[in-house]
């Protein structure tokens, strides 16, 4: 450890929400922070850039949901105004419009999950099918985001969970599986039941307004990350792009002393990894010091999902009822979304034609296709939802392939995911695949875990003030009571019944 007069040198690997969050806070607390990014731009999956023709593109569109309390707090502190108003969304199948969602916070607040159940406008799904979800409320109460609950539900597939609780085939096919395909990026038989419950509760079921969403009025890289990086640099932090980590040097005292990027060596008193699963697997593969530790070798048991991000410019204005739309039933194992960028992005508000972002998740079968093959397929799917796309002409397009880009929460994956602290005393982990008890998901989870690792560094060196991390909104009273009763009954069962059953 550095002496009292030395400024601790912190190396952060990965410039997404987690890495930027950790770097920003530590730089403001006076630490000597160097942020290493393998790509040419900060941002990871939300980096944005310009095409050769000067058009904005990014690796998919990312929403900012009502419970993103920490990200909204950050944006306010940075003095930015990057978001649209709260937007309504729709859901389509090959049969047409299936669901329209209101802005839930504008409606009288009902005890969860009544508001979600009553205010969502289903066009075809019968009430009897929707009522078949009621027994699932026990699993929602039983899954309290504890380590025990994760281990109890993680070995079960989401499809098995919904089947065991009596969810109708139509409700699963038309509602739950589409949510899994665009929320966990895989079909239900490939998703952990624990992850499904955690994701659905955080984004939809915990509180009535949780499904409300805003969007960035341009690329996240341009509107949030670029000014954020400027603030980091003003605070003394250094961001170095095109630096791919190849090794970590660990001394005989079980402490990392440096991070290696090819021929460059960056001395470190602590290291924070803030990369996705695929990036971390590449680092471990090239690092002898990490390979000899089981926790890092076990990362190779984890997986990630392919994503395809397309942006199409059409020659005419097309009436699109809602700016954000999710789609299901077009391919058995692929979910997709499309967005009207004329309504969401300032850059395209006065565009004479229509600009659409269409993103496909679990897109394995599409990635080998050429751009010339992909674009007509996207237009065909769009025309199935909104027939006016059929006669429109694509005048420009962008296709971005993102192999193994997003975390795959498959059954049994939880046991291989790392906590924030590792067996190397001064190496810490952050990202949306890291184990945390905070309860958040996606971008918010990545940012929160970045702050959590910054706080671990501060605890280690005893310098600076810890970041304030806003907790998720407390469970509603009836959910708290239900969970308390359930925990009591579980405790009673453990005390008086033999523990011989599978979890």
C-alpha positions as CSV (number, residue, x, y, z in Angstrom):
1,X,0.0,0.0,0.0
2,X,1.2,3.6,-0.6
3,X,2.5,5.6,2.3
4,X,0.4,8.3,3.8
5,X,2.0,11.0,1.6
6,X,1.6,9.1,-1.7
7,X,-1.6,9.4,-3.7
8,X,-3.0,5.9,-4.4
9,X,-2.8,4.9,-8.1
10,X,-6.0,3.3,-9.3
11,X,-6.3,1.6,-12.6
12,X,-9.9,1.1,-13.9
13,X,-10.4,-1.3,-16.9
14,X,-13.4,-0.6,-19.1
15,X,-15.1,2.8,-19.9
16,X,-18.8,1.9,-19.6
17,X,-21.3,2.9,-16.9
18,X,-19.3,1.0,-14.2
19,X,-15.9,2.1,-15.1
20,X,-16.8,5.8,-15.7
21,X,-18.8,5.7,-12.4
22,X,-15.8,4.4,-10.4
23,X,-13.3,6.7,-12.1
24,X,-15.4,9.8,-11.7
25,X,-15.9,9.3,-8.0
26,X,-12.4,8.4,-7.2
27,X,-10.9,11.2,-9.2
28,X,-13.1,13.7,-7.3
29,X,-11.8,12.2,-4.1
30,X,-8.2,13.0,-5.0
31,X,-7.1,9.5,-6.3
32,X,-4.7,9.2,-9.2
33,X,-7.0,7.3,-11.6
34,X,-6.2,5.9,-15.0
35,X,-9.1,4.5,-17.0
36,X,-8.2,2.0,-19.8
37,X,-10.6,1.4,-22.6
38,X,-10.0,-1.2,-25.3
39,X,-12.1,0.5,-27.9
40,X,-11.7,3.9,-29.6
41,X,-14.5,5.5,-27.7
42,X,-15.7,5.4,-24.0
43,X,-19.1,3.9,-23.5
44,X,-18.8,0.2,-24.2
45,X,-22.2,-0.9,-25.6
46,X,-23.7,2.6,-25.4
47,X,-20.8,4.3,-27.2
48,X,-22.0,6.5,-30.1
49,X,-20.2,7.7,-33.1
50,X,-20.7,9.2,-36.6
51,X,-20.7,7.3,-39.9
52,X,-18.6,8.5,-42.8
53,X,-21.6,10.5,-44.0
54,X,-21.9,12.2,-40.6
55,X,-25.0,10.3,-39.4
56,X,-25.2,9.3,-35.8
57,X,-25.2,5.6,-35.0
58,X,-24.7,3.6,-31.8
59,X,-24.7,0.0,-30.6
60,X,-28.4,-0.2,-30.0
61,X,-30.9,2.0,-28.2
62,X,-30.9,1.9,-24.4
63,X,-33.9,3.1,-22.2
64,X,-33.7,4.7,-18.8
65,X,-36.5,3.3,-16.6
66,X,-38.2,5.0,-13.7
67,X,-36.2,3.2,-11.0
68,X,-32.8,4.3,-12.4
69,X,-32.5,6.6,-9.4
70,X,-28.7,6.7,-9.4
71,X,-28.2,7.5,-13.1
72,X,-30.9,10.2,-12.9
73,X,-29.1,11.7,-9.9
74,X,-25.8,11.6,-11.8
75,X,-27.2,13.3,-14.9
76,X,-28.7,16.0,-12.7
77,X,-25.4,16.6,-10.9
78,X,-23.6,16.9,-14.3
79,X,-26.1,19.6,-15.3
80,X,-27.3,17.6,-18.3
81,X,-30.7,17.5,-20.0
82,X,-30.3,14.5,-22.3
83,X,-33.7,12.7,-21.9
84,X,-37.0,12.7,-23.7
85,X,-40.3,13.1,-21.7
86,X,-41.7,9.8,-20.4
87,X,-42.9,7.8,-23.4
88,X,-45.6,5.2,-24.1
89,X,-44.7,2.0,-25.8
90,X,-46.4,-0.7,-27.9
91,X,-45.9,-4.4,-28.5
92,X,-46.4,-6.1,-31.9
93,X,-46.6,-9.7,-33.1
94,X,-47.1,-10.9,-36.7
95,X,-50.8,-10.6,-36.1
96,X,-50.5,-6.9,-35.4
97,X,-50.7,-4.6,-32.4
98,X,-50.9,-6.6,-29.2
99,X,-50.3,-4.3,-26.2
100,X,-50.1,-0.6,-25.5
101,X,-48.7,0.7,-22.2
102,X,-49.7,4.0,-20.6
103,X,-47.5,6.3,-18.6
104,X,-48.2,4.6,-15.3
105,X,-47.2,7.4,-13.0
106,X,-49.9,9.6,-14.5
107,X,-52.6,7.2,-13.4
108,X,-54.0,6.6,-9.8
109,X,-51.5,4.5,-8.0
110,X,-52.7,1.1,-7.0
111,X,-51.0,-1.6,-4.9
112,X,-48.6,-3.6,-6.9
113,X,-49.1,-5.4,-9.2
114,X,-52.7,-4.2,-9.8
115,X,-51.7,-1.1,-11.7
116,X,-49.6,-3.0,-14.1
117,X,-52.4,-5.6,-14.5
118,X,-55.3,-3.2,-14.9
119,X,-53.8,-0.2,-16.8
120,X,-51.9,-2.1,-19.5
121,X,-54.1,-2.3,-22.6
122,X,-54.0,-5.9,-24.1
123,X,-55.6,-6.0,-27.5
124,X,-56.1,-9.8,-27.8
125,X,-55.0,-11.5,-24.6
126,X,-58.1,-12.8,-22.8
127,X,-58.7,-11.9,-19.1
128,X,-58.7,-15.6,-18.2
129,X,-55.1,-16.0,-19.5
130,X,-54.0,-12.9,-17.6
131,X,-55.5,-14.2,-14.4
132,X,-53.4,-17.4,-14.7
133,X,-50.4,-15.3,-13.6
134,X,-51.8,-14.8,-10.1
135,X,-50.2,-17.9,-8.5
136,X,-46.9,-16.5,-9.7
137,X,-47.1,-13.8,-7.1
138,X,-45.9,-16.4,-4.5
139,X,-42.6,-16.7,-6.4
140,X,-42.3,-12.9,-6.6
141,X,-42.7,-12.7,-2.8
142,X,-40.4,-15.7,-2.2
143,X,-37.6,-14.3,-4.4
144,X,-36.2,-11.5,-2.2
145,X,-32.9,-11.0,-4.1
146,X,-31.0,-12.7,-1.3
147,X,-28.1,-15.0,-2.0
148,X,-30.3,-17.9,-0.8
149,X,-33.1,-17.0,-3.1
150,X,-30.8,-16.7,-6.1
151,X,-29.4,-20.1,-5.4
152,X,-32.9,-21.6,-4.9
153,X,-34.2,-20.3,-8.2
154,X,-31.1,-20.0,-10.4
155,X,-31.0,-23.7,-11.4
156,X,-34.5,-23.6,-12.8
157,X,-35.4,-22.2,-16.2
158,X,-37.8,-19.3,-16.5
159,X,-40.0,-21.5,-18.6
160,X,-40.2,-24.2,-16.0
161,X,-41.0,-21.6,-13.3
162,X,-44.0,-20.2,-15.3
163,X,-45.2,-23.7,-16.1
164,X,-45.0,-24.9,-12.5
165,X,-47.0,-21.9,-11.3
166,X,-49.8,-22.5,-13.8
167,X,-49.2,-19.7,-16.2
168,X,-51.3,-20.3,-19.4
169,X,-49.5,-21.2,-22.6
170,X,-50.9,-18.1,-24.3
171,X,-49.9,-15.7,-21.5
172,X,-46.4,-17.2,-21.5
173,X,-46.1,-17.0,-25.3
174,X,-47.6,-13.5,-25.8
175,X,-46.4,-11.8,-22.6
176,X,-43.7,-13.3,-20.5
177,X,-41.5,-14.8,-23.1
178,X,-41.4,-11.5,-25.1
179,X,-40.3,-9.7,-21.9
180,X,-37.6,-12.2,-21.4
181,X,-36.4,-11.9,-25.0
182,X,-35.9,-8.1,-24.7
183,X,-35.1,-8.0,-21.0
184,X,-32.8,-11.0,-20.6
185,X,-32.0,-11.4,-24.3
186,X,-32.9,-15.1,-24.6
187,X,-35.9,-17.4,-24.7
188,X,-37.4,-18.7,-21.4
189,X,-35.9,-22.2,-21.6
190,X,-32.4,-20.5,-21.8
191,X,-33.0,-18.0,-18.9
192,X,-32.5,-18.5,-15.2
193,X,-35.7,-18.3,-13.2
194,X,-33.9,-16.2,-10.6
195,X,-32.8,-13.7,-13.2
196,X,-36.3,-13.6,-14.7
197,X,-37.9,-12.8,-11.3
198,X,-35.3,-10.2,-10.5
199,X,-35.6,-8.5,-13.9
200,X,-39.4,-8.6,-14.0
201,X,-39.7,-7.3,-10.4
202,X,-37.3,-4.4,-10.9
203,X,-38.6,-3.2,-14.2
204,X,-42.3,-4.0,-13.9
205,X,-43.8,-5.4,-10.7
206,X,-42.2,-3.7,-7.7
207,X,-44.1,-0.4,-8.1
208,X,-46.6,0.8,-10.6
209,X,-44.4,3.5,-12.3
210,X,-41.4,1.2,-12.8
211,X,-42.1,0.4,-16.4
212,X,-42.2,4.1,-17.4
213,X,-39.2,5.0,-19.5
214,X,-37.3,7.9,-21.1
215,X,-34.8,7.8,-23.9
216,X,-31.7,9.8,-24.7
217,X,-32.4,12.5,-27.3
218,X,-29.3,11.5,-29.2
219,X,-26.6,8.9,-28.7
220,X,-25.7,8.2,-25.1
221,X,-22.1,8.5,-26.0
222,X,-22.6,12.1,-27.3
223,X,-25.1,13.4,-24.8
224,X,-23.9,11.8,-21.5
225,X,-20.6,10.1,-21.8
226,X,-18.7,12.9,-23.6
227,X,-19.5,15.6,-21.1
228,X,-19.0,13.1,-18.3
229,X,-15.5,12.3,-19.5
230,X,-14.7,16.0,-19.6
231,X,-15.7,16.3,-16.0
232,X,-13.5,13.3,-15.2
233,X,-10.5,14.9,-16.9
234,X,-11.2,18.2,-15.1
235,X,-11.1,16.2,-11.8
236,X,-7.7,14.8,-12.8
237,X,-8.7,11.4,-14.1
238,X,-7.0,10.1,-17.2
239,X,-8.9,8.1,-19.9
240,X,-6.7,6.2,-22.4
241,X,-8.5,4.6,-25.4
242,X,-7.2,1.7,-27.5
243,X,-5.6,0.0,-24.5
244,X,-6.4,-3.7,-24.4
245,X,-5.4,-5.3,-21.1
246,X,-3.2,-8.3,-21.5
247,X,-2.2,-9.1,-17.9
248,X,-2.2,-8.1,-14.3
249,X,0.9,-8.4,-12.2
250,X,0.3,-9.8,-8.7
251,X,3.1,-9.9,-6.1
252,X,4.0,-12.4,-3.4
253,X,1.7,-10.5,-1.0
254,X,-1.3,-11.3,-3.1
255,X,-1.7,-7.7,-4.3
256,X,-1.9,-6.4,-7.9
257,X,1.0,-4.0,-8.6
258,X,0.4,-3.2,-12.2
259,X,-1.8,-3.7,-15.3
260,X,-0.2,-4.6,-18.6
261,X,-1.4,-3.5,-22.0
262,X,1.0,-5.0,-24.5
263,X,4.2,-3.1,-24.1
264,X,2.8,-0.6,-21.6
265,X,2.7,-1.1,-17.9
266,X,0.5,0.9,-15.6
267,X,1.5,0.8,-11.9
268,X,-1.5,0.3,-9.6
269,X,-2.3,0.3,-5.9
270,X,-5.7,-1.1,-6.7
271,X,-7.4,-2.4,-9.9
272,X,-11.1,-2.2,-10.8
273,X,-12.4,-4.3,-13.6
274,X,-15.5,-2.9,-15.3
275,X,-15.9,-5.0,-18.5
276,X,-18.5,-7.4,-19.7
277,X,-18.2,-11.1,-19.6
278,X,-16.7,-11.5,-23.1
279,X,-14.1,-8.9,-22.4
280,X,-13.2,-10.4,-19.0
281,X,-12.8,-13.8,-20.5
282,X,-10.3,-12.4,-23.1
283,X,-8.4,-10.8,-20.3
284,X,-8.3,-14.0,-18.2
285,X,-7.2,-16.0,-21.3
286,X,-4.1,-13.9,-21.7
287,X,-3.3,-13.4,-18.0
288,X,-1.3,-16.1,-16.2
289,X,-1.8,-14.4,-12.8
290,X,-5.6,-14.6,-13.2
291,X,-5.7,-18.0,-14.8
292,X,-4.2,-19.7,-11.7
293,X,-7.2,-18.6,-9.6
294,X,-10.4,-20.7,-9.8
295,X,-12.8,-17.7,-9.5
296,X,-11.4,-16.2,-12.7
297,X,-11.1,-19.5,-14.5
298,X,-14.8,-20.1,-13.7
299,X,-15.7,-17.0,-15.6
300,X,-15.2,-19.2,-18.7
301,X,-18.4,-21.0,-17.7
302,X,-20.4,-17.8,-18.3
303,X,-21.8,-16.8,-21.6
304,X,-23.1,-13.8,-23.6
305,X,-25.7,-13.2,-26.2
306,X,-25.4,-11.9,-29.8
307,X,-27.1,-8.6,-30.7
308,X,-27.7,-7.0,-34.1
309,X,-28.3,-3.2,-34.2
310,X,-29.6,-1.7,-37.4
311,X,-30.5,1.9,-38.3
312,X,-32.6,2.6,-41.5
313,X,-33.3,5.9,-43.2
314,X,-36.5,5.8,-45.3
315,X,-37.5,8.2,-48.1
316,X,-40.8,9.3,-46.6
317,X,-42.6,10.1,-43.3
318,X,-44.4,7.1,-41.9
319,X,-47.0,7.4,-39.1
320,X,-45.7,5.3,-36.1
321,X,-48.2,5.5,-33.2
322,X,-45.6,5.0,-30.4
323,X,-41.9,5.9,-30.4
324,X,-40.7,2.6,-28.8
325,X,-42.0,-0.8,-29.7
326,X,-41.2,-4.4,-28.8
327,X,-41.9,-7.3,-31.1
328,X,-42.3,-11.1,-30.6
329,X,-43.3,-14.1,-32.6
330,X,-41.3,-13.3,-35.7
331,X,-38.5,-15.7,-34.8
332,X,-38.9,-18.4,-32.2
333,X,-35.7,-17.5,-30.2
334,X,-35.2,-13.8,-31.1
335,X,-36.8,-10.7,-29.7
336,X,-36.5,-7.3,-31.3
337,X,-37.4,-3.6,-30.7
338,X,-37.8,-0.7,-33.0
339,X,-37.7,3.0,-32.3
340,X,-38.9,6.1,-34.2
341,X,-35.8,8.3,-34.0
342,X,-37.7,11.2,-35.5
343,X,-39.7,11.3,-32.2
344,X,-36.8,10.5,-29.9
345,X,-33.6,12.1,-31.3
346,X,-33.2,15.9,-31.7
347,X,-31.0,15.3,-34.8
348,X,-33.8,13.6,-36.7
349,X,-36.8,15.7,-35.5
350,X,-37.0,17.6,-38.8
351,X,-35.8,14.9,-41.1
352,X,-37.9,14.8,-44.3
353,X,-38.0,11.0,-44.1
354,X,-38.3,8.4,-41.3
355,X,-35.3,7.1,-39.3
356,X,-35.8,3.8,-37.5
357,X,-33.5,1.9,-35.1
358,X,-34.3,-1.8,-35.0
359,X,-32.3,-4.0,-32.6
360,X,-32.4,-7.8,-32.4
361,X,-31.5,-9.8,-29.3
362,X,-30.3,-13.4,-29.4
363,X,-29.6,-12.7,-33.0
364,X,-27.3,-15.7,-33.7
365,X,-28.9,-16.6,-37.0
366,X,-28.6,-13.0,-38.4
367,X,-25.0,-12.2,-37.8
368,X,-23.6,-14.3,-40.6
369,X,-25.8,-12.5,-43.2
370,X,-24.5,-9.6,-45.3
371,X,-25.8,-6.1,-44.8
372,X,-27.6,-6.4,-48.2
373,X,-29.5,-9.5,-46.8
374,X,-30.2,-8.0,-43.4
375,X,-31.8,-4.7,-44.4
376,X,-34.7,-6.2,-46.5
377,X,-35.4,-8.6,-43.7
378,X,-35.7,-5.7,-41.2
379,X,-37.9,-3.8,-43.6
380,X,-40.1,-6.8,-44.0
381,X,-40.6,-7.2,-40.3
382,X,-41.3,-3.5,-39.9
383,X,-43.9,-3.7,-42.6
384,X,-45.6,-6.6,-40.8
385,X,-46.1,-4.3,-37.8
386,X,-46.8,-1.1,-39.8
387,X,-47.8,-1.8,-43.4
388,X,-46.7,1.7,-44.7
389,X,-43.1,0.5,-44.4
390,X,-43.8,-1.9,-47.3
391,X,-43.8,0.8,-50.0
392,X,-41.1,3.0,-48.5
393,X,-37.5,3.0,-49.9
394,X,-34.4,2.6,-47.7
395,X,-32.1,5.4,-48.7
396,X,-29.3,4.7,-46.2
397,X,-28.6,2.1,-43.5
398,X,-26.2,1.0,-40.8
399,X,-25.8,-2.5,-39.5
400,X,-23.7,-3.2,-36.4
401,X,-23.0,-6.8,-35.4
402,X,-22.4,-7.3,-31.7
403,X,-21.3,-11.0,-31.1
404,X,-21.5,-12.1,-27.4
405,X,-22.3,-8.6,-26.4
406,X,-24.8,-8.8,-23.5
407,X,-24.9,-11.0,-20.4
408,X,-26.6,-14.3,-20.6
409,X,-28.2,-15.2,-17.3
410,X,-28.6,-18.9,-18.1
411,X,-29.8,-21.5,-15.5
412,X,-26.9,-22.2,-13.2
413,X,-24.9,-19.1,-14.1
414,X,-25.1,-17.4,-10.7
415,X,-22.5,-19.7,-9.1
416,X,-19.9,-18.5,-11.5
417,X,-20.6,-14.8,-11.2
418,X,-18.1,-12.8,-9.2
419,X,-18.8,-10.5,-6.2
420,X,-17.2,-7.0,-6.0
421,X,-14.3,-8.3,-3.9
422,X,-11.9,-11.0,-5.2
423,X,-9.3,-13.2,-3.7
424,X,-6.7,-10.7,-4.8
425,X,-6.7,-8.1,-2.0
426,X,-6.8,-5.0,-4.1
427,X,-8.6,-6.2,-7.3
428,X,-12.4,-5.4,-7.5
429,X,-15.1,-6.2,-10.0
430,X,-18.0,-4.2,-11.3
431,X,-20.5,-4.5,-14.2
432,X,-24.1,-5.7,-14.8
433,X,-23.0,-9.4,-14.3
434,X,-21.5,-8.8,-10.8
435,X,-23.2,-10.1,-7.7
436,X,-24.7,-7.2,-5.7
437,X,-27.6,-7.0,-3.2
438,X,-28.7,-3.6,-4.5
439,X,-31.5,-5.0,-6.6
440,X,-31.0,-3.0,-9.8
441,X,-30.5,-4.2,-13.3
442,X,-28.9,-3.3,-16.6
443,X,-27.2,0.2,-16.9
444,X,-28.3,1.2,-13.4
445,X,-26.8,-2.0,-12.0
446,X,-23.5,-1.4,-13.9
447,X,-23.3,2.2,-12.6
448,X,-24.1,1.1,-9.0
449,X,-21.5,-1.6,-9.0
450,X,-19.0,1.0,-10.2
451,X,-19.8,3.2,-7.2
452,X,-19.6,0.1,-4.9
453,X,-16.1,-0.6,-6.1
454,X,-15.1,3.0,-5.7
455,X,-16.3,2.7,-2.1
456,X,-14.3,-0.5,-1.6
457,X,-11.2,1.4,-2.7
458,X,-12.0,4.2,-0.3
459,X,-12.4,1.7,2.5
460,X,-9.1,0.2,1.7
461,X,-7.1,3.4,1.7
462,X,-9.1,5.4,4.1
463,X,-9.1,8.5,1.9
464,X,-12.0,10.5,0.7
465,X,-15.8,10.2,1.1
466,X,-17.7,7.3,-0.1
467,X,-20.2,7.7,-2.9
468,X,-23.8,8.0,-1.9
469,X,-25.7,5.1,-3.5
470,X,-29.5,5.5,-3.6
471,X,-31.3,2.2,-2.7
472,X,-34.1,0.9,-4.8
473,X,-37.5,2.1,-3.6
474,X,-38.7,0.0,-0.7
475,X,-41.1,-2.8,-1.3
476,X,-44.8,-1.8,-0.8
477,X,-46.2,-2.7,2.7
478,X,-48.2,-5.8,1.5
479,X,-45.1,-7.2,-0.2
480,X,-43.0,-6.6,2.9
481,X,-45.6,-8.4,5.1
482,X,-45.8,-11.3,2.6
483,X,-42.1,-11.7,2.6
484,X,-41.9,-11.6,6.4
485,X,-44.5,-14.3,6.7
486,X,-42.8,-16.4,4.0
487,X,-39.4,-16.1,5.7
488,X,-40.9,-17.1,9.0
489,X,-42.5,-20.2,7.4
490,X,-39.3,-21.1,5.7
491,X,-37.4,-20.8,8.9
492,X,-40.0,-23.0,10.7
493,X,-39.6,-25.6,7.9
494,X,-35.9,-25.7,8.2
495,X,-36.1,-26.1,12.0
496,X,-38.6,-28.9,12.1
497,X,-38.3,-30.7,8.7
498,X,-35.3,-32.6,7.4
499,X,-33.4,-30.7,4.6
500,X,-33.4,-33.5,2.0
501,X,-35.1,-31.9,-1.0
502,X,-33.4,-30.2,-3.9
503,X,-33.5,-26.4,-3.6
